[in-house]
Amino acid sequence: MSEIHLPEGCLLVSVHRSGKDIIPHGNTELQAGDYLTFLIRREDEVIAREQLRQVLNEK
């Protein structure tokens, strides 16, 4: 997660994986099939989605 630069004030609350919720830390690695829960301002949503797409497409 530390390689993803989300807008200020954007918070990844949990990663739902294989029926379990994980509280993410800087070293949490996202996996295919993960569901992410964020707290984010509406006006930052497009920026956050684009940044996530860029990082996930690099993997």
Predicted model as a PDB file, atoms N, CA, C, CB and O in Angstrom, pLDDT in the B-factor column:
MODEL        1                                                                  
ATOM      1  N   MET A   1       0.809  -1.193   0.000  1.00 65.00           N  
ATOM      2  CA  MET A   1       0.000   0.000   0.000  1.00 65.00           C  
ATOM      3  C   MET A   1       0.855   1.260   0.000  1.00 65.00           C  
ATOM      4  CB  MET A   1      -0.922  -0.004   1.188  1.00 65.00           C  
ATOM      5  O   MET A   1       0.391   2.310  -0.446  1.00 65.00           O  
ATOM      6  N   SER A   2       2.054   1.187   0.474  1.00 69.00           N  
ATOM      7  CA  SER A   2       2.878   2.399   0.576  1.00 69.00           C  
ATOM      8  C   SER A   2       3.212   2.985  -0.791  1.00 69.00           C  
ATOM      9  CB  SER A   2       4.166   2.093   1.327  1.00 69.00           C  
ATOM     10  O   SER A   2       3.564   4.162  -0.872  1.00 69.00           O  
ATOM     11  N   GLU A   3       3.114   2.206  -1.866  1.00 72.00           N  
ATOM     12  CA  GLU A   3       3.428   2.713  -3.207  1.00 72.00           C  
ATOM     13  C   GLU A   3       2.250   3.439  -3.853  1.00 72.00           C  
ATOM     14  CB  GLU A   3       3.868   1.570  -4.101  1.00 72.00           C  
ATOM     15  O   GLU A   3       2.407   4.047  -4.912  1.00 72.00           O  
ATOM     16  N   ILE A   4       1.074   3.382  -3.229  1.00 77.00           N  
ATOM     17  CA  ILE A   4      -0.104   4.066  -3.758  1.00 77.00           C  
ATOM     18  C   ILE A   4      -0.198   5.439  -3.105  1.00 77.00           C  
ATOM     19  CB  ILE A   4      -1.405   3.235  -3.504  1.00 77.00           C  
ATOM     20  O   ILE A   4      -0.261   5.554  -1.881  1.00 77.00           O  
ATOM     21  N   HIS A   5      -0.205   6.473  -3.930  1.00 81.00           N  
ATOM     22  CA  HIS A   5      -0.267   7.843  -3.424  1.00 81.00           C  
ATOM     23  C   HIS A   5      -1.674   8.380  -3.628  1.00 81.00           C  
ATOM     24  CB  HIS A   5       0.780   8.754  -4.129  1.00 81.00           C  
ATOM     25  O   HIS A   5      -1.998   8.940  -4.675  1.00 81.00           O  
ATOM     26  N   LEU A   6      -2.500   8.199  -2.610  1.00 85.00           N  
ATOM     27  CA  LEU A   6      -3.885   8.630  -2.670  1.00 85.00           C  
ATOM     28  C   LEU A   6      -4.008  10.089  -2.249  1.00 85.00           C  
ATOM     29  CB  LEU A   6      -4.760   7.741  -1.784  1.00 85.00           C  
ATOM     30  O   LEU A   6      -3.113  10.621  -1.592  1.00 85.00           O  
ATOM     31  N   PRO A   7      -5.108  10.741  -2.620  1.00 88.00           N  
ATOM     32  CA  PRO A   7      -5.298  12.130  -2.217  1.00 88.00           C  
ATOM     33  C   PRO A   7      -5.262  12.284  -0.691  1.00 88.00           C  
ATOM     34  CB  PRO A   7      -6.624  12.659  -2.768  1.00 88.00           C  
ATOM     35  O   PRO A   7      -5.631  11.368   0.044  1.00 88.00           O  
ATOM     36  N   GLU A   8      -4.820  13.439  -0.237  1.00 90.00           N  
ATOM     37  CA  GLU A   8      -4.787  13.718   1.194  1.00 90.00           C  
ATOM     38  C   GLU A   8      -6.198  13.581   1.754  1.00 90.00           C  
ATOM     39  CB  GLU A   8      -4.212  15.139   1.477  1.00 90.00           C  
ATOM     40  O   GLU A   8      -7.159  14.062   1.154  1.00 90.00           O  
ATOM     41  N   GLY A   9      -6.317  12.937   2.881  1.00 87.00           N  
ATOM     42  CA  GLY A   9      -7.620  12.731   3.497  1.00 87.00           C  
ATOM     43  C   GLY A   9      -8.305  11.454   3.067  1.00 87.00           C  
ATOM     44  O   GLY A   9      -9.348  11.104   3.620  1.00 87.00           O  
ATOM     45  N   CYS A  10      -7.751  10.746   2.093  1.00 92.00           N  
ATOM     46  CA  CYS A  10      -8.304   9.475   1.640  1.00 92.00           C  
ATOM     47  C   CYS A  10      -7.755   8.367   2.541  1.00 92.00           C  
ATOM     48  CB  CYS A  10      -7.954   9.207   0.130  1.00 92.00           C  
ATOM     49  O   CYS A  10      -6.546   8.272   2.754  1.00 92.00           O  
ATOM     50  N   LEU A  11      -8.639   7.543   3.060  1.00 91.00           N  
ATOM     51  CA  LEU A  11      -8.223   6.509   3.999  1.00 91.00           C  
ATOM     52  C   LEU A  11      -8.734   5.148   3.552  1.00 91.00           C  
ATOM     53  CB  LEU A  11      -8.724   6.828   5.412  1.00 91.00           C  
ATOM     54  O   LEU A  11      -9.938   4.950   3.392  1.00 91.00           O  
ATOM     55  N   LEU A  12      -7.810   4.209   3.351  1.00 91.00           N  
ATOM     56  CA  LEU A  12      -8.189   2.824   3.084  1.00 91.00           C  
ATOM     57  C   LEU A  12      -8.516   2.190   4.427  1.00 91.00           C  
ATOM     58  CB  LEU A  12      -7.044   2.033   2.329  1.00 91.00           C  
ATOM     59  O   LEU A  12      -7.636   2.008   5.268  1.00 91.00           O  
ATOM     60  N   VAL A  13      -9.778   1.858   4.623  1.00 94.00           N  
ATOM     61  CA  VAL A  13     -10.259   1.369   5.909  1.00 94.00           C  
ATOM     62  C   VAL A  13     -10.046  -0.127   6.062  1.00 94.00           C  
ATOM     63  CB  VAL A  13     -11.726   1.698   6.078  1.00 94.00           C  
ATOM     64  O   VAL A  13      -9.604  -0.598   7.110  1.00 94.00           O  
ATOM     65  N   SER A  14     -10.365  -0.877   5.000  1.00 96.00           N  
ATOM     66  CA  SER A  14     -10.216  -2.327   5.103  1.00 96.00           C  
ATOM     67  C   SER A  14     -10.040  -2.961   3.731  1.00 96.00           C  
ATOM     68  CB  SER A  14     -11.425  -2.938   5.810  1.00 96.00           C  
ATOM     69  O   SER A  14     -10.410  -2.401   2.699  1.00 96.00           O  
ATOM     70  N   VAL A  15      -9.460  -4.150   3.770  1.00 96.00           N  
ATOM     71  CA  VAL A  15      -9.329  -5.002   2.589  1.00 96.00           C  
ATOM     72  C   VAL A  15     -10.099  -6.271   2.916  1.00 96.00           C  
ATOM     73  CB  VAL A  15      -7.803  -5.305   2.220  1.00 96.00           C  
ATOM     74  O   VAL A  15      -9.776  -6.971   3.875  1.00 96.00           O  
ATOM     75  N   HIS A  16     -11.115  -6.565   2.120  1.00 97.00           N  
ATOM     76  CA  HIS A  16     -11.905  -7.776   2.322  1.00 97.00           C  
ATOM     77  C   HIS A  16     -11.344  -8.843   1.388  1.00 97.00           C  
ATOM     78  CB  HIS A  16     -13.442  -7.524   2.054  1.00 97.00           C  
ATOM     79  O   HIS A  16     -11.359  -8.687   0.167  1.00 97.00           O  
ATOM     80  N   ARG A  17     -10.850  -9.928   1.978  1.00 97.00           N  
ATOM     81  CA  ARG A  17     -10.172 -10.985   1.211  1.00 97.00           C  
ATOM     82  C   ARG A  17     -10.575 -12.350   1.750  1.00 97.00           C  
ATOM     83  CB  ARG A  17      -8.626 -10.816   1.271  1.00 97.00           C  
ATOM     84  O   ARG A  17     -10.426 -12.626   2.941  1.00 97.00           O  
ATOM     85  N   SER A  18     -11.082 -13.193   0.877  1.00 96.00           N  
ATOM     86  CA  SER A  18     -11.420 -14.583   1.234  1.00 96.00           C  
ATOM     87  C   SER A  18     -12.322 -14.662   2.464  1.00 96.00           C  
ATOM     88  CB  SER A  18     -10.146 -15.385   1.487  1.00 96.00           C  
ATOM     89  O   SER A  18     -12.132 -15.509   3.337  1.00 96.00           O  
ATOM     90  N   GLY A  19     -13.309 -13.761   2.515  1.00 96.00           N  
ATOM     91  CA  GLY A  19     -14.267 -13.801   3.615  1.00 96.00           C  
ATOM     92  C   GLY A  19     -13.801 -13.147   4.895  1.00 96.00           C  
ATOM     93  O   GLY A  19     -14.503 -13.203   5.905  1.00 96.00           O  
ATOM     94  N   LYS A  20     -12.635 -12.529   4.878  1.00 97.00           N  
ATOM     95  CA  LYS A  20     -12.097 -11.886   6.079  1.00 97.00           C  
ATOM     96  C   LYS A  20     -11.783 -10.423   5.790  1.00 97.00           C  
ATOM     97  CB  LYS A  20     -10.829 -12.622   6.576  1.00 97.00           C  
ATOM     98  O   LYS A  20     -11.440 -10.060   4.665  1.00 97.00           O  
ATOM     99  N   ASP A  21     -11.905  -9.585   6.824  1.00 97.00           N  
ATOM    100  CA  ASP A  21     -11.526  -8.183   6.702  1.00 97.00           C  
ATOM    101  C   ASP A  21     -10.148  -7.980   7.306  1.00 97.00           C  
ATOM    102  CB  ASP A  21     -12.562  -7.265   7.388  1.00 97.00           C  
ATOM    103  O   ASP A  21      -9.861  -8.436   8.412  1.00 97.00           O  
ATOM    104  N   ILE A  22      -9.302  -7.286   6.556  1.00 96.00           N  
ATOM    105  CA  ILE A  22      -7.934  -7.004   6.975  1.00 96.00           C  
ATOM    106  C   ILE A  22      -7.808  -5.505   7.166  1.00 96.00           C  
ATOM    107  CB  ILE A  22      -6.890  -7.534   5.935  1.00 96.00           C  
ATOM    108  O   ILE A  22      -8.227  -4.735   6.302  1.00 96.00           O  
ATOM    109  N   ILE A  23      -7.243  -5.083   8.275  1.00 96.00           N  
ATOM    110  CA  ILE A  23      -6.928  -3.673   8.476  1.00 96.00           C  
ATOM    111  C   ILE A  23      -5.570  -3.448   7.818  1.00 96.00           C  
ATOM    112  CB  ILE A  23      -6.916  -3.275  10.021  1.00 96.00           C  
ATOM    113  O   ILE A  23      -4.567  -4.001   8.269  1.00 96.00           O  
ATOM    114  N   PRO A  24      -5.526  -2.642   6.756  1.00 92.00           N  
ATOM    115  CA  PRO A  24      -4.283  -2.501   5.994  1.00 92.00           C  
ATOM    116  C   PRO A  24      -3.231  -1.640   6.696  1.00 92.00           C  
ATOM    117  CB  PRO A  24      -4.586  -1.910   4.644  1.00 92.00           C  
ATOM    118  O   PRO A  24      -3.546  -0.736   7.470  1.00 92.00           O  
ATOM    119  N   HIS A  25      -1.990  -1.951   6.399  1.00 89.00           N  
ATOM    120  CA  HIS A  25      -0.831  -1.192   6.863  1.00 89.00           C  
ATOM    121  C   HIS A  25       0.009  -0.857   5.628  1.00 89.00           C  
ATOM    122  CB  HIS A  25       0.010  -2.003   7.939  1.00 89.00           C  
ATOM    123  O   HIS A  25      -0.340  -1.264   4.520  1.00 89.00           O  
ATOM    124  N   GLY A  26       1.077  -0.141   5.799  1.00 82.00           N  
ATOM    125  CA  GLY A  26       1.923   0.243   4.674  1.00 82.00           C  
ATOM    126  C   GLY A  26       2.474  -0.933   3.893  1.00 82.00           C  
ATOM    127  O   GLY A  26       2.745  -0.807   2.698  1.00 82.00           O  
ATOM    128  N   ASN A  27       2.648  -2.084   4.549  1.00 88.00           N  
ATOM    129  CA  ASN A  27       3.226  -3.244   3.871  1.00 88.00           C  
ATOM    130  C   ASN A  27       2.161  -4.220   3.346  1.00 88.00           C  
ATOM    131  CB  ASN A  27       4.161  -3.972   4.819  1.00 88.00           C  
ATOM    132  O   ASN A  27       2.511  -5.290   2.848  1.00 88.00           O  
ATOM    133  N   THR A  28       0.887  -3.877   3.446  1.00 89.00           N  
ATOM    134  CA  THR A  28      -0.186  -4.737   2.941  1.00 89.00           C  
ATOM    135  C   THR A  28      -0.136  -4.758   1.413  1.00 89.00           C  
ATOM    136  CB  THR A  28      -1.583  -4.243   3.443  1.00 89.00           C  
ATOM    137  O   THR A  28      -0.129  -3.708   0.771  1.00 89.00           O  
ATOM    138  N   GLU A  29      -0.102  -5.950   0.843  1.00 88.00           N  
ATOM    139  CA  GLU A  29      -0.089  -6.081  -0.612  1.00 88.00           C  
ATOM    140  C   GLU A  29      -1.476  -6.470  -1.084  1.00 88.00           C  
ATOM    141  CB  GLU A  29       0.961  -7.125  -1.074  1.00 88.00           C  
ATOM    142  O   GLU A  29      -2.098  -7.382  -0.540  1.00 88.00           O  
ATOM    143  N   LEU A  30      -1.953  -5.768  -2.101  1.00 87.00           N  
ATOM    144  CA  LEU A  30      -3.259  -6.074  -2.656  1.00 87.00           C  
ATOM    145  C   LEU A  30      -3.159  -7.296  -3.556  1.00 87.00           C  
ATOM    146  CB  LEU A  30      -3.820  -4.868  -3.434  1.00 87.00           C  
ATOM    147  O   LEU A  30      -2.147  -7.518  -4.222  1.00 87.00           O  
ATOM    148  N   GLN A  31      -4.231  -8.085  -3.563  1.00 89.00           N  
ATOM    149  CA  GLN A  31      -4.285  -9.294  -4.381  1.00 89.00           C  
ATOM    150  C   GLN A  31      -5.522  -9.241  -5.265  1.00 89.00           C  
ATOM    151  CB  GLN A  31      -4.295 -10.572  -3.494  1.00 89.00           C  
ATOM    152  O   GLN A  31      -6.490  -8.547  -4.955  1.00 89.00           O  
ATOM    153  N   ALA A  32      -5.480  -9.976  -6.361  1.00 86.00           N  
ATOM    154  CA  ALA A  32      -6.637 -10.067  -7.244  1.00 86.00           C  
ATOM    155  C   ALA A  32      -7.829 -10.558  -6.433  1.00 86.00           C  
ATOM    156  CB  ALA A  32      -6.355 -11.014  -8.452  1.00 86.00           C  
ATOM    157  O   ALA A  32      -7.712 -11.504  -5.655  1.00 86.00           O  
ATOM    158  N   GLY A  33      -8.961  -9.919  -6.616  1.00 91.00           N  
ATOM    159  CA  GLY A  33     -10.173 -10.320  -5.907  1.00 91.00           C  
ATOM    160  C   GLY A  33     -10.409  -9.591  -4.604  1.00 91.00           C  
ATOM    161  O   GLY A  33     -11.464  -9.762  -3.992  1.00 91.00           O  
ATOM    162  N   ASP A  34      -9.457  -8.781  -4.158  1.00 93.00           N  
ATOM    163  CA  ASP A  34      -9.642  -7.994  -2.937  1.00 93.00           C  
ATOM    164  C   ASP A  34     -10.729  -6.949  -3.155  1.00 93.00           C  
ATOM    165  CB  ASP A  34      -8.316  -7.315  -2.511  1.00 93.00           C  
ATOM    166  O   ASP A  34     -10.847  -6.382  -4.241  1.00 93.00           O  
ATOM    167  N   TYR A  35     -11.512  -6.703  -2.130  1.00 94.00           N  
ATOM    168  CA  TYR A  35     -12.480  -5.607  -2.117  1.00 94.00           C  
ATOM    169  C   TYR A  35     -11.963  -4.566  -1.142  1.00 94.00           C  
ATOM    170  CB  TYR A  35     -13.925  -6.101  -1.720  1.00 94.00           C  
ATOM    171  O   TYR A  35     -11.626  -4.886  -0.002  1.00 94.00           O  
ATOM    172  N   LEU A  36     -11.900  -3.325  -1.588  1.00 93.00           N  
ATOM    173  CA  LEU A  36     -11.333  -2.245  -0.783  1.00 93.00           C  
ATOM    174  C   LEU A  36     -12.433  -1.317  -0.300  1.00 93.00           C  
ATOM    175  CB  LEU A  36     -10.284  -1.457  -1.584  1.00 93.00           C  
ATOM    176  O   LEU A  36     -13.353  -0.987  -1.048  1.00 93.00           O  
ATOM    177  N   THR A  37     -12.331  -0.897   0.962  1.00 95.00           N  
ATOM    178  CA  THR A  37     -13.264   0.065   1.526  1.00 95.00           C  
ATOM    179  C   THR A  37     -12.493   1.321   1.899  1.00 95.00           C  
ATOM    180  CB  THR A  37     -14.008  -0.522   2.759  1.00 95.00           C  
ATOM    181  O   THR A  37     -11.535   1.270   2.670  1.00 95.00           O  
ATOM    182  N   PHE A  38     -12.925   2.457   1.337  1.00 94.00           N  
ATOM    183  CA  PHE A  38     -12.269   3.742   1.554  1.00 94.00           C  
ATOM    184  C   PHE A  38     -13.206   4.730   2.215  1.00 94.00           C  
ATOM    185  CB  PHE A  38     -11.760   4.308   0.241  1.00 94.00           C  
ATOM    186  O   PHE A  38     -14.426   4.645   2.072  1.00 94.00           O  
ATOM    187  N   LEU A  39     -12.622   5.664   2.936  1.00 95.00           N  
ATOM    188  CA  LEU A  39     -13.287   6.903   3.326  1.00 95.00           C  
ATOM    189  C   LEU A  39     -12.623   7.970   2.477  1.00 95.00           C  
ATOM    190  CB  LEU A  39     -13.168   7.208   4.899  1.00 95.00           C  
ATOM    191  O   LEU A  39     -11.405   8.144   2.522  1.00 95.00           O  
ATOM    192  N   ILE A  40     -13.436   8.689   1.695  1.00 94.00           N  
ATOM    193  CA  ILE A  40     -12.855   9.635   0.751  1.00 94.00           C  
ATOM    194  C   ILE A  40     -13.864  10.737   0.461  1.00 94.00           C  
ATOM    195  CB  ILE A  40     -12.426   8.925  -0.558  1.00 94.00           C  
ATOM    196  O   ILE A  40     -15.075  10.516   0.487  1.00 94.00           O  
ATOM    197  N   ARG A  41     -13.350  11.906   0.190  1.00 94.00           N  
ATOM    198  CA  ARG A  41     -14.229  13.002  -0.237  1.00 94.00           C  
ATOM    199  C   ARG A  41     -14.670  12.724  -1.671  1.00 94.00           C  
ATOM    200  CB  ARG A  41     -13.505  14.399  -0.128  1.00 94.00           C  
ATOM    201  O   ARG A  41     -13.889  12.247  -2.494  1.00 94.00           O  
ATOM    202  N   ARG A  42     -15.913  13.025  -1.948  1.00 93.00           N  
ATOM    203  CA  ARG A  42     -16.470  12.763  -3.273  1.00 93.00           C  
ATOM    204  C   ARG A  42     -15.623  13.382  -4.377  1.00 93.00           C  
ATOM    205  CB  ARG A  42     -17.889  13.292  -3.356  1.00 93.00           C  
ATOM    206  O   ARG A  42     -15.424  12.773  -5.428  1.00 93.00           O  
ATOM    207  N   GLU A  43     -15.127  14.589  -4.139  1.00 93.00           N  
ATOM    208  CA  GLU A  43     -14.357  15.277  -5.175  1.00 93.00           C  
ATOM    209  C   GLU A  43     -13.000  14.632  -5.454  1.00 93.00           C  
ATOM    210  CB  GLU A  43     -14.151  16.712  -4.780  1.00 93.00           C  
ATOM    211  O   GLU A  43     -12.377  14.937  -6.471  1.00 93.00           O  
ATOM    212  N   ASP A  44     -12.531  13.751  -4.576  1.00 93.00           N  
ATOM    213  CA  ASP A  44     -11.251  13.062  -4.771  1.00 93.00           C  
ATOM    214  C   ASP A  44     -11.406  11.661  -5.358  1.00 93.00           C  
ATOM    215  CB  ASP A  44     -10.516  12.974  -3.458  1.00 93.00           C  
ATOM    216  O   ASP A  44     -10.409  10.995  -5.638  1.00 93.00           O  
ATOM    217  N   GLU A  45     -12.637  11.211  -5.544  1.00 92.00           N  
ATOM    218  CA  GLU A  45     -12.868   9.833  -5.976  1.00 92.00           C  
ATOM    219  C   GLU A  45     -12.224   9.520  -7.327  1.00 92.00           C  
ATOM    220  CB  GLU A  45     -14.354   9.563  -6.048  1.00 92.00           C  
ATOM    221  O   GLU A  45     -11.584   8.478  -7.467  1.00 92.00           O  
ATOM    222  N   VAL A  46     -12.374  10.381  -8.310  1.00 92.00           N  
ATOM    223  CA  VAL A  46     -11.823  10.119  -9.643  1.00 92.00           C  
ATOM    224  C   VAL A  46     -10.303  10.024  -9.586  1.00 92.00           C  
ATOM    225  CB  VAL A  46     -12.249  11.221 -10.632  1.00 92.00           C  
ATOM    226  O   VAL A  46      -9.711   9.144 -10.212  1.00 92.00           O  
ATOM    227  N   ILE A  47      -9.675  10.917  -8.844  1.00 91.00           N  
ATOM    228  CA  ILE A  47      -8.210  10.902  -8.704  1.00 91.00           C  
ATOM    229  C   ILE A  47      -7.762   9.610  -8.039  1.00 91.00           C  
ATOM    230  CB  ILE A  47      -7.720  12.122  -7.885  1.00 91.00           C  
ATOM    231  O   ILE A  47      -6.811   8.978  -8.499  1.00 91.00           O  
ATOM    232  N   ALA A  48      -8.425   9.212  -6.974  1.00 90.00           N  
ATOM    233  CA  ALA A  48      -8.051   7.995  -6.252  1.00 90.00           C  
ATOM    234  C   ALA A  48      -8.196   6.761  -7.138  1.00 90.00           C  
ATOM    235  CB  ALA A  48      -8.909   7.839  -4.991  1.00 90.00           C  
ATOM    236  O   ALA A  48      -7.323   5.893  -7.145  1.00 90.00           O  
ATOM    237  N   ARG A  49      -9.291   6.684  -7.881  1.00 90.00           N  
ATOM    238  CA  ARG A  49      -9.496   5.530  -8.779  1.00 90.00           C  
ATOM    239  C   ARG A  49      -8.382   5.448  -9.824  1.00 90.00           C  
ATOM    240  CB  ARG A  49     -10.874   5.627  -9.482  1.00 90.00           C  
ATOM    241  O   ARG A  49      -7.861   4.367 -10.102  1.00 90.00           O  
ATOM    242  N   GLU A  50      -8.024   6.587 -10.396  1.00 90.00           N  
ATOM    243  CA  GLU A  50      -6.976   6.604 -11.419  1.00 90.00           C  
ATOM    244  C   GLU A  50      -5.627   6.177 -10.829  1.00 90.00           C  
ATOM    245  CB  GLU A  50      -6.861   8.008 -12.047  1.00 90.00           C  
ATOM    246  O   GLU A  50      -4.888   5.420 -11.457  1.00 90.00           O  
ATOM    247  N   GLN A  51      -5.313   6.652  -9.645  1.00 88.00           N  
ATOM    248  CA  GLN A  51      -4.046   6.270  -9.019  1.00 88.00           C  
ATOM    249  C   GLN A  51      -4.019   4.784  -8.704  1.00 88.00           C  
ATOM    250  CB  GLN A  51      -3.813   7.080  -7.743  1.00 88.00           C  
ATOM    251  O   GLN A  51      -2.988   4.137  -8.884  1.00 88.00           O  
ATOM    252  N   LEU A  52      -5.120   4.237  -8.241  1.00 86.00           N  
ATOM    253  CA  LEU A  52      -5.187   2.800  -7.979  1.00 86.00           C  
ATOM    254  C   LEU A  52      -5.023   2.003  -9.267  1.00 86.00           C  
ATOM    255  CB  LEU A  52      -6.514   2.439  -7.302  1.00 86.00           C  
ATOM    256  O   LEU A  52      -4.287   1.017  -9.295  1.00 86.00           O  
ATOM    257  N   ARG A  53      -5.701   2.421 -10.332  1.00 87.00           N  
ATOM    258  CA  ARG A  53      -5.566   1.722 -11.622  1.00 87.00           C  
ATOM    259  C   ARG A  53      -4.121   1.709 -12.102  1.00 87.00           C  
ATOM    260  CB  ARG A  53      -6.457   2.381 -12.683  1.00 87.00           C  
ATOM    261  O   ARG A  53      -3.628   0.680 -12.566  1.00 87.00           O  
ATOM    262  N   GLN A  54      -3.445   2.843 -11.993  1.00 86.00           N  
ATOM    263  CA  GLN A  54      -2.058   2.922 -12.441  1.00 86.00           C  
ATOM    264  C   GLN A  54      -1.172   1.945 -11.684  1.00 86.00           C  
ATOM    265  CB  GLN A  54      -1.529   4.338 -12.273  1.00 86.00           C  
ATOM    266  O   GLN A  54      -0.380   1.224 -12.291  1.00 86.00           O  
ATOM    267  N   VAL A  55      -1.299   1.917 -10.376  1.00 80.00           N  
ATOM    268  CA  VAL A  55      -0.455   1.025  -9.569  1.00 80.00           C  
ATOM    269  C   VAL A  55      -0.790  -0.436  -9.850  1.00 80.00           C  
ATOM    270  CB  VAL A  55      -0.628   1.329  -8.067  1.00 80.00           C  
ATOM    271  O   VAL A  55       0.111  -1.265  -9.982  1.00 80.00           O  
ATOM    272  N   LEU A  56      -2.070  -0.756  -9.942  1.00 79.00           N  
ATOM    273  CA  LEU A  56      -2.453  -2.149 -10.158  1.00 79.00           C  
ATOM    274  C   LEU A  56      -2.092  -2.623 -11.560  1.00 79.00           C  
ATOM    275  CB  LEU A  56      -3.944  -2.325  -9.922  1.00 79.00           C  
ATOM    276  O   LEU A  56      -1.813  -3.808 -11.744  1.00 79.00           O  
ATOM    277  N   ASN A  57      -2.090  -1.749 -12.543  1.00 81.00           N  
ATOM    278  CA  ASN A  57      -1.704  -2.138 -13.893  1.00 81.00           C  
ATOM    279  C   ASN A  57      -0.203  -2.344 -14.024  1.00 81.00           C  
ATOM    280  CB  ASN A  57      -2.163  -1.097 -14.882  1.00 81.00           C  
ATOM    281  O   ASN A  57       0.244  -3.009 -14.959  1.00 81.00           O  
ATOM    282  N   GLU A  58       0.584  -1.791 -13.111  1.00 73.00           N  
ATOM    283  CA  GLU A  58       2.037  -1.963 -13.133  1.00 73.00           C  
ATOM    284  C   GLU A  58       2.446  -3.331 -12.615  1.00 73.00           C  
ATOM    285  CB  GLU A  58       2.711  -0.877 -12.307  1.00 73.00           C  
ATOM    286  O   GLU A  58       3.552  -3.790 -12.900  1.00 73.00           O  
ATOM    287  N   LYS A  59       1.580  -3.988 -11.866  1.00 62.00           N  
ATOM    288  CA  LYS A  59       1.924  -5.275 -11.252  1.00 62.00           C  
ATOM    289  C   LYS A  59       1.732  -6.404 -12.223  1.00 62.00           C  
ATOM    290  CB  LYS A  59       1.092  -5.522 -10.008  1.00 62.00           C  
ATOM    291  O   LYS A  59       1.973  -7.561 -11.880  1.00 62.00           O  
TER     292      LYS A  59                                                      
ENDMDL                                                                          
END                                                                             
